[in-house]
Amino acid sequence: MVELEMVNGIKIPQIGMGTWQINDKDILQELIKAGQELGYSLIDTAAAYSNEMAIGKAWTQLGIKREDLFLSDKVWNSNRGFEAVQSACRKSLKKLKTDYLDLYLIHWPASPKLYDDWEILNAETWRGMEQLYQEGLVRSIGVCNFKPHHLEALSKTAQVMPMVNQVEFHPGMPQQELITYCRERGIGVEASSPLGNGTVLANAQLKELAKVKKKTVAQICLRYGVEKGLVVLPKTTSPSRLQENLAVYDWELSVEEMRMIDAIPYCGGIGIDPDEVTEFG
């Protein structure tokens, strides 16, 4: 598995297993078993996914060594603040049956739409993340869905800046400005939804390109993220798709093909604006 190095020297697999909306414990165990056999180690979950216990049970029952996993988790919106984020992390550790996380992320920034003191809320939550990092309960810390102005505000008080920013990225939503901003500041970028949704996979330009390359549209989307230097986190409930998702390294997209994909207008996805997000869930 190709790995990328974060600013703190920790290496992260470039392709991981997304687990959003996968709650069935038997399916998760099957996926984790198949993933291990194929060389996957990065498992991306979140407190809000309600599958931490199932993941913890799966990897321990399968007898997988902890050092052979890269566990990434996220703190939910209801646990913002210095003390709350630390308590939430310890609860997630118990559910995942581990004494440390490889990566811990703030799931969403406090929204300016809901909070006049959003900068303070984010700063206090991040201070709690830094404490977890200092204590060694998490090997790396980061954020999700932070725009440049969220990161700028955080930089005013942060002792350590995020090592990762996990954001929606896929054809039709290339996030070029945000990726450039993060890259210039040593913040790695993860694509939380590199396949967008069904509408993205039905895009005519991508389907035509897939025919030319003799690949699936999903592989085109993943290769697009890989060539951008991102960590990509496709979600699937099919073990056979796990293998397909890894088959993106023995071919490439040309400069012209990458530009064509960059220019695709928005064609579907999650599409939640972090500045407009409500406290759902």
C-alpha positions in Angstrom: 0.0 0.0 0.0 1.3 3.4 -0.9 1.8 5.7 2.1 1.9 9.5 2.4 3.9 11.2 5.2 2.1 13.7 7.4 3.9 16.8 8.7 4.7 15.0 12.1 6.4 12.1 10.3 3.6 9.6 10.7 2.8 7.7 7.5 -0.8 7.3 6.4 -2.0 4.8 3.7 -3.2 6.6 0.6 -6.3 4.4 0.1 -8.5 3.6 3.1 -11.8 2.0 3.9 -14.6 4.5 4.4 -17.3 3.1 6.7 -20.1 5.8 6.7 -23.5 4.2 6.8 -22.1 0.7 7.3 -23.4 -0.5 10.6 -24.0 -4.2 10.1 -21.4 -6.0 12.2 -21.2 -9.0 9.9 -20.6 -6.9 6.8 -18.0 -4.9 8.7 -16.2 -8.0 9.8 -16.2 -9.4 6.3 -14.9 -6.1 4.8 -12.2 -5.8 7.4 -11.1 -9.4 6.9 -11.0 -9.0 3.1 -9.3 -5.6 3.4 -6.5 -7.0 5.6 -5.9 -9.8 3.0 -5.6 -7.2 0.3 -3.3 -4.9 2.2 -5.7 -2.3 3.6 -4.9 -0.9 7.0 -6.6 2.5 7.2 -10.2 2.3 8.5 -12.0 5.6 8.7 -14.9 5.9 11.2 -16.6 8.5 13.4 -18.6 8.6 16.6 -21.5 9.7 14.4 -21.3 6.6 12.3 -22.5 4.4 15.2 -20.2 1.6 14.1 -17.2 2.0 16.4 -18.1 -1.0 18.6 -18.7 -3.2 15.5 -15.3 -2.2 14.1 -13.6 -2.9 17.5 -15.2 -6.3 17.8 -14.3 -7.2 14.2 -10.6 -6.5 14.3 -10.1 -8.1 17.7 -12.1 -11.2 16.8 -10.2 -11.6 13.5 -6.9 -11.6 15.5 -5.5 -8.6 13.6 -2.5 -7.0 15.3 -3.1 -3.4 16.3 0.1 -2.3 14.6 -1.3 -3.6 11.3 -4.2 -1.1 11.5 -4.4 2.6 11.0 -7.5 3.7 12.9 -9.0 7.1 12.2 -12.0 8.5 14.2 -13.9 11.7 14.5 -15.4 13.6 17.4 -19.0 14.7 16.9 -20.5 18.2 17.2 -22.1 17.6 20.6 -18.7 17.1 22.1 -17.0 20.4 21.4 -14.8 22.0 24.0 -11.6 21.2 25.9 -12.9 18.7 28.3 -15.7 17.3 26.1 -13.5 16.3 23.3 -11.1 14.4 25.6 -14.0 12.5 27.2 -15.4 11.7 23.8 -12.1 10.3 22.6 -11.7 8.0 25.6 -15.2 6.6 25.0 -14.3 6.0 21.3 -11.1 4.2 22.3 -13.1 1.8 24.5 -15.5 1.1 21.7 -12.8 0.5 19.2 -10.9 -1.7 21.7 -7.7 0.2 21.5 -5.6 2.4 23.7 -4.6 4.9 20.9 -5.9 6.2 17.6 -3.6 6.8 14.6 -5.7 9.9 13.6 -8.4 11.8 15.4 -10.4 14.5 13.7 -13.0 17.2 14.5 -15.9 16.2 12.4 -17.3 19.7 11.6 -16.3 23.2 12.5 -18.6 25.2 14.7 -20.8 27.0 12.2 -20.8 30.9 12.0 -24.4 30.5 11.1 -25.2 29.0 14.5 -22.5 30.4 16.8 -21.3 34.0 17.3 -18.4 32.6 19.2 -17.5 29.9 16.6 -13.8 30.8 16.7 -13.6 30.3 20.4 -15.5 27.0 20.2 -13.2 25.6 17.6 -10.1 26.9 19.4 -11.2 25.2 22.7 -12.0 22.0 21.0 -8.7 22.1 19.2 -6.9 22.7 22.6 -8.5 19.5 23.8 -7.2 17.7 20.6 -3.7 19.0 21.3 -3.9 17.6 24.9 -4.8 14.2 23.5 -1.9 14.4 21.1 0.5 15.4 23.9 -0.7 12.5 26.1 -0.1 10.0 23.3 -3.8 8.9 23.1 -3.8 9.9 19.4 -0.7 9.8 17.1 -2.0 12.5 14.8 -4.8 15.2 14.9 -6.8 17.0 12.3 -10.1 18.4 11.2 -12.8 17.7 8.7 -14.7 20.2 6.5 -12.6 23.2 7.5 -12.4 26.0 5.0 -9.4 28.4 4.9 -11.1 30.9 7.1 -11.7 28.2 9.8 -8.1 27.2 9.6 -6.9 30.9 9.7 -8.9 31.4 12.9 -7.5 28.2 14.4 -4.0 29.3 13.7 -4.4 32.3 16.1 -4.2 30.0 19.1 -3.1 26.6 18.0 0.2 25.2 19.3 0.1 22.5 16.6 -1.8 23.0 13.4 -4.0 20.1 11.9 -2.0 17.4 10.2 -5.0 16.5 8.1 -8.2 18.2 6.7 -10.7 15.7 5.5 -13.1 17.3 3.0 -15.6 16.4 0.3 -13.6 15.9 -2.9 -14.5 14.3 -6.3 -15.0 15.2 -9.9 -17.3 18.2 -10.0 -16.0 19.3 -6.6 -12.2 19.6 -7.0 -11.6 21.9 -4.0 -8.5 23.4 -5.8 -8.3 26.5 -3.7 -8.7 24.6 -0.4 -6.2 21.9 -1.4 -3.6 24.6 -2.4 -4.1 26.4 0.9 -3.6 23.2 2.9 -0.6 22.1 0.9 1.2 25.4 1.4 0.8 25.0 5.1 1.7 21.3 5.4 -1.8 20.1 6.0 -2.6 16.8 4.3 -5.9 16.5 2.6 -8.2 13.4 2.7 -11.1 12.9 0.2 -14.0 11.8 2.3 -16.2 11.0 -0.6 -13.9 10.5 -3.6 -16.7 8.8 -5.6 -19.2 11.5 -4.8 -22.6 9.7 -5.2 -24.5 7.8 -7.9 -25.0 11.0 -9.9 -21.2 11.5 -10.2 -20.6 8.0 -11.3 -23.2 8.5 -14.1 -21.5 11.6 -15.5 -21.2 11.2 -19.3 -17.6 12.6 -19.5 -16.4 10.3 -16.8 -18.1 7.3 -18.5 -16.5 8.1 -21.8 -13.1 8.5 -20.2 -13.5 5.2 -18.4 -14.2 3.5 -21.7 -11.0 5.0 -23.2 -8.9 3.9 -20.2 -10.7 0.5 -19.9 -11.4 1.2 -16.3 -14.5 1.7 -14.2 -15.8 5.2 -13.5 -15.0 4.6 -9.8 -11.4 3.9 -10.6 -11.2 7.1 -12.7 -12.5 9.0 -9.6 -10.0 7.4 -7.3 -7.0 7.8 -9.7 -8.0 11.5 -9.9 -7.6 11.9 -6.1 -4.4 9.8 -6.1 -2.8 12.0 -8.8 -3.8 15.1 -6.7 -1.7 13.6 -3.8 -4.7 13.0 -1.6 -5.7 10.2 0.8 -8.9 8.7 -0.7 -11.5 7.0 1.4 -14.0 5.2 -0.8 -16.9 3.4 0.9 -18.1 0.0 -0.3 -19.9 -3.0 1.2 -18.5 -5.3 -1.4 -15.2 -7.2 -0.8 -14.6 -7.4 -4.6 -14.9 -3.6 -4.9 -12.1 -3.3 -2.3 -9.8 -5.0 -4.7 -11.0 -2.9 -7.6 -10.4 0.3 -5.6 -6.7 -0.6 -5.1 -6.1 -1.1 -8.8 -5.3 2.5 -9.6 -1.5 2.6 -9.4 -0.4 0.8 -12.6 -1.9 3.4 -14.9 -2.3 7.2 -14.9 -4.4 10.1 -16.2 -2.7 12.5 -18.6 -2.4 16.2 -17.9 -5.2 16.9 -20.4 -7.5 14.2 -18.8 -6.9 15.7 -15.3 -7.7 19.2 -16.6 -10.9 17.8 -18.2 -12.0 16.3 -14.9 -11.1 19.5 -13.1 -13.4 21.4 -15.4 -16.5 19.2 -14.8 -19.2 21.3 -13.2 -20.9 20.2 -10.0 -22.7 16.9 -10.7 -23.7 15.6 -7.4 -22.3 14.7 -4.0 -22.9 15.4 -0.3 -22.7 19.1 -0.8 -23.0 20.4 2.8 -21.5 23.8 3.3 -19.5 23.9 6.6 -20.6 27.5 7.1 -24.3 26.5 6.8 -24.2 23.2 8.5 -26.8 22.6 11.3 -26.2 20.5 14.4 -27.7 17.4 12.8 -27.5 14.0 14.2 
